[in-house]
Amino acid sequence: MEIEMGRPPVPTHLKRDKRLVVMLTDLENELLAKAAKDAGAASLSDWVRELLLEAAAKGRGSSA
């Protein structure tokens, strides 16, 4: 009998394999990390992703 170890694979449609690099100062990174923590986000990356996607969605609705 084979024992499975580790997490199950992420479904293809949910995989995140693209990166967006944003250069920050130490102070900017600390400010964003604190804001993400205060918002209850699981990670800074999750918090930033959610904010950017919300902003993009709003921008699409208001463009002429």
C-alpha positions, -999 to +999 in steps of 0.1 A: +000+000+000+014+034-010+012+062+015+005+097+000+025+125+016+022+163+013-006+185+000-027+174-029-019+193-062-036+226-068-061+225-096-048+239-128-072+268-129-061+280-094-024+278-100-005+310-096+027+309-115+031+345-127+051+371-107+048+408-104+079+424-090+075+457-072+106+474-058+100+488-023+121+505+003+123+489+037+099+514+051+074+509+023+075+471+028+070+475+066+041+498+060+024+474+036+031+443+059+015+461+088-015+471+068-019+435+056-016+422+091-041+447+105-065+437+077-063+401+088-047+389+055-030+355+055+000+372+038+012+404+024+011+388-011-026+378-006-035+413+006-018+431-022-032+407-048-067+413-035-063+451-035-049+452-070-076+429-084-103+450-068-088+482-082-085+466-117-121+455-116-133+490-106-111+506-133-127+484-159-162+494-149-154+531-151-135+533-184-152+549-214 
